[in-house]
Amino acid sequence: MEATLDRQEKYPLGTLNVEQAKRFHYLYDRVSADLAKIATFSAERETRQYLERLVARAYGESTRRERNRTGSSLCAGC
């Protein structure tokens, strides 16, 4: 996920093909699930914070791409 986000942030105008978009969604789901799991246990704080940052970056990237594609935000109230 981190490498994917780094690449997308480096080339913000690049588009994702269908396979890349599916992979991004898969990775986002996995990192989010890992964060949910680790938050329920007393895990290392640094690991939890790292996953939180990845999820936040991925969410930001996905909403930025959606706004660029549609001209509006995913969130109606945002």
ZAVEX-974309 format. One line per 8 residues: number of its first residue (from 1); their letters; for each residue x, y, z of N, C-alpha, C, O. Coordinates in Angstrom, 3 decimals, decimal comma. Each point is the difference from the previous one (the first is absolute). Layout:
REM residues N
NUM> A> X/Y/Z/X/Y/Z/X/Y/Z/X/Y/Z; ...
REM end
This chain:
REM residues 78
1> MEATLDRQ> 0,832/-1,175/0,000/-0,832/1,175/0,000/0,879/1,243/0,000/-0,270/0,955/-0,728; 1,310/-0,966/1,534/0,857/1,180/0,073/0,650/0,307/-1,342/0,040/1,157/-0,418; 0,468/-2,175/-0,259/0,624/0,204/-1,309/-1,014/0,506/-1,019/0,320/0,859/-0,821; -1,529/-1,382/0,869/-1,065/0,437/-0,908/-0,331/1,468/0,245/-0,132/0,775/-0,948; -0,003/-0,393/2,209/-0,299/1,396/0,332/1,138/0,923/-0,394/-0,234/1,091/-0,519; 1,471/-1,522/0,764/1,148/0,823/-0,396/-0,018/0,275/-1,496/0,244/1,123/-0,441; -0,536/-2,162/-0,330/-0,045/0,135/-1,463/-1,135/0,946/-0,425/0,186/0,839/-0,882; -1,351/-0,977/1,509/-1,130/0,851/-0,358/0,232/1,448/0,404/-0,426/0,917/-0,703
9> EKYPLGTL> 1,089/-0,709/1,815/0,293/1,365/0,427/1,092/0,630/-0,856/0,011/1,214/-0,204; 0,900/-2,032/-0,292/1,070/0,503/-0,868/-0,540/0,387/-1,375/0,466/0,964/-0,606; -1,444/-1,713/0,120/-0,618/0,250/-1,307/-1,502/0,226/0,189/-0,802/-0,867/-0,346; 0,417/2,018/0,889/-1,413/0,224/0,348/-0,957/0,037/-1,190/-1,198/-0,229/0,172; 1,687/0,503/-1,340/-0,888/0,068/-1,158/-0,134/-1,338/-0,711/-0,784/-0,133/-0,939; 1,546/-0,855/1,386/-0,082/-1,324/-0,603/-1,346/-0,649/0,297/-0,622/0,269/1,028; 0,195/-1,107/-1,925/-1,275/-0,695/0,201/0,274/-1,460/0,314/1,029/-0,553/-0,386; -1,945/-0,045/1,076/0,093/-1,415/0,319/-0,841/-0,795/-0,986/-1,137/0,366/-0,299
17> NVEQAKRF> 1,704/-1,456/-0,202/-0,835/-0,874/-0,816/-0,855/-0,842/0,948/0,122/0,123/1,219; -0,964/-0,956/-1,758/-0,944/-0,766/0,817/0,729/-0,902/0,988/-0,379/-0,063/1,170; 1,404/-0,626/-1,615/0,742/-0,900/0,887/0,693/0,772/1,118/0,007/-0,443/1,149; 0,573/1,593/-1,478/0,650/0,806/1,029/-1,016/0,535/1,006/0,286/0,057/1,196; -1,453/0,330/-1,663/-1,041/0,488/0,894/-0,497/-1,117/0,917/-0,237/0,227/1,186; 0,082/-1,421/-1,731/-0,398/-1,143/0,824/1,055/-0,303/1,056/-0,330/-0,280/1,152; 1,586/0,336/-1,540/1,103/-0,262/0,934/0,023/1,067/1,103/0,176/-0,322/1,175; -0,354/1,584/-1,559/-0,031/1,079/0,983/-1,133/-0,238/0,998/0,200/0,138/1,207
25> HYLYDRVS> -1,365/-0,489/-1,693/-1,152/-0,250/0,865/0,278/-1,187/0,928/-0,310/0,056/1,190; 0,883/-1,108/-1,723/0,349/-1,173/0,792/0,976/0,371/1,118/-0,194/-0,377/1,155; 1,239/1,116/-1,512/0,994/0,402/0,998/-0,609/0,913/1,059/0,313/-0,123/1,184; -1,172/1,026/-1,605/-0,674/0,897/0,940/-0,850/-0,812/0,982/0,025/0,259/1,203; -0,765/-1,223/-1,704/-0,802/-0,868/0,865/0,872/-0,765/0,992/-0,338/-0,100/1,179; 1,457/-0,438/-1,656/0,887/-0,778/0,866/0,621/0,866/1,093/0,018/-0,392/1,167; 0,487/1,558/-1,534/0,623/0,879/0,991/-1,037/0,471/1,013/0,289/0,071/1,194; -1,487/0,250/-1,657/-1,069/0,419/0,902/-0,373/-1,118/0,963/-0,209/0,246/1,188
33> ADLAKIAT> 0,124/-1,474/-1,693/-0,319/-1,146/0,853/1,117/-0,249/1,011/-0,265/-0,301/1,164; 1,507/0,427/-1,611/1,125/-0,172/0,912/-0,021/1,052/1,100/0,282/-0,298/1,161; -0,614/1,513/-1,528/-0,087/1,074/0,986/-1,098/-0,294/1,015/0,192/0,199/1,200; -1,329/-0,665/-1,670/-1,098/-0,333/0,907/0,407/-1,114/0,963/-0,327/0,050/1,186; 1,033/-1,043/-1,691/0,451/-1,104/0,857/1,003/0,480/1,035/-0,113/-0,310/1,186; 1,085/1,064/-1,646/1,079/0,421/0,897/-0,502/0,996/1,045/0,558/0,087/1,094; -1,591/0,650/-1,422/-0,549/0,972/0,948/-0,692/-0,686/1,172/-0,145/0,591/1,071; -0,282/-1,839/-1,270/-0,696/-0,710/1,072/0,964/-0,688/0,962/-0,407/-0,439/1,075
41> FSAERETR> 1,654/0,343/-1,445/1,004/-0,634/0,850/0,993/1,057/0,470/0,062/1,101/-0,547; 0,686/-1,441/1,537/1,009/0,948/0,462/1,270/-0,203/-0,831/0,958/-0,633/0,444; -0,975/1,168/-1,618/1,130/-0,152/-0,910/0,944/1,194/0,161/-0,273/0,946/0,740; 1,341/-1,026/-1,428/0,955/1,100/0,032/-0,649/1,259/-0,555/-0,655/-0,023/-1,041; 0,848/1,092/1,742/-0,583/1,277/-0,403/0,486/0,428/-1,384/-0,775/0,523/-0,801; 2,056/-0,746/0,526/0,569/0,414/-1,284/-0,653/-0,743/-1,163/-0,234/0,582/-1,059; -0,057/-1,856/1,253/-0,648/-0,794/-1,053/-1,399/0,523/-0,269/-0,401/0,150/-1,154; -0,340/0,126/2,213/-1,359/0,525/-0,161/0,030/1,348/-0,710/-0,806/0,247/-0,897
49> QYLERLVA> 1,720/0,615/1,288/0,095/1,320/-0,627/0,395/-0,110/-1,470/-0,498/0,752/-0,837; 1,386/-1,680/0,525/0,410/-0,222/-1,386/-1,204/-0,413/-0,850/-0,210/0,536/-1,088; -0,572/-1,485/1,587/-1,192/-0,445/-0,728/-1,024/1,123/-0,109/-0,652/0,139/-1,035; 0,502/0,654/2,074/-0,923/1,144/-0,052/0,408/0,974/-1,096/-0,846/0,504/-0,740; 2,143/-0,241/0,640/0,480/0,914/-1,048/-0,236/-0,577/-1,390/-0,385/0,727/-0,917; 0,614/-2,037/0,754/-0,245/-0,624/-1,309/-1,474/0,092/-0,388/-0,323/0,343/-1,137; -0,560/-0,645/2,068/-1,432/0,068/-0,283/-0,405/1,431/-0,334/-0,775/0,223/-0,930; 1,288/0,739/1,672/-0,332/1,406/-0,271/0,507/0,428/-1,379/-0,712/0,673/-0,745
57> RAYGESTR> 1,930/-1,060/0,412/0,542/0,339/-1,323/-0,820/-0,647/-1,110/-0,304/0,638/-1,009; -0,051/-1,903/1,198/-0,768/-0,709/-1,023/-1,381/0,622/-0,175/-0,478/0,152/-1,124; -0,158/0,203/2,228/-1,310/0,648/-0,090/0,123/1,343/-0,720/-0,803/0,320/-0,876; 1,804/0,450/1,248/0,214/1,285/-0,664/0,262/-0,146/-1,484/-0,516/0,774/-0,807; 1,306/-1,751/0,449/0,299/-0,245/-1,419/-1,246/-0,436/-0,755/-0,233/0,448/-1,123; -0,562/-1,310/1,721/-1,194/-0,467/-0,700/-1,011/1,126/-0,171/-0,631/0,094/-1,053; 0,460/0,756/2,051/-0,949/1,106/-0,149/0,533/1,052/-0,966/-0,783/0,620/-0,720; 2,105/-0,404/0,690/0,578/0,954/-0,954/-0,243/-0,485/-1,422/-0,389/0,777/-0,871
65> RERNRTGS> 0,617/-2,045/0,644/-0,214/-0,550/-1,345/-1,471/0,070/-0,391/-0,321/0,296/-1,151; -0,567/-0,561/2,086/-1,437/0,060/-0,296/-0,418/1,433/-0,328/-0,774/0,225/-0,930; 1,283/0,740/1,690/-0,325/1,409/-0,296/0,519/0,392/-1,368/-0,685/0,704/-0,741; 1,892/-1,150/0,392/0,555/0,311/-1,314/-0,812/-0,648/-1,114/-0,166/0,576/-1,075; -0,338/-1,779/1,342/-0,753/-0,729/-1,021/-1,398/0,575/-0,192/-0,468/0,132/-1,131; -0,198/0,210/2,227/-1,390/0,425/-0,092/-0,199/1,493/0,173/-1,051/0,542/-0,344; 2,066/0,118/0,878/-0,144/1,429/0,274/-0,714/0,279/1,309/-0,313/1,151/0,304; 0,051/-2,200/0,478/-0,642/0,186/1,298/0,583/-0,987/0,992/0,736/-0,914/-0,374
73> SLCAGC> -1,061/1,099/1,607/0,482/-0,839/1,074/-0,853/-1,254/0,127/-1,170/-0,002/-0,385; 1,752/-1,059/0,923/-0,773/-1,204/0,302/-1,008/0,268/1,100/-1,084/-0,583/0,024; 1,445/1,452/0,865/-0,838/0,306/1,149/-0,897/1,193/-0,341/0,492/1,096/-0,270; -1,790/-1,313/0,285/-0,944/1,049/-0,374/0,088/1,209/0,932/-0,212/1,132/-0,433; 0,520/-1,363/1,700/0,055/1,096/0,957/1,384/0,611/0,156/0,167/0,938/0,780; 0,831/-1,444/-1,499/1,377/0,482/0,164/0,272/1,259/-0,813/1,112/0,528/0,032
REM end
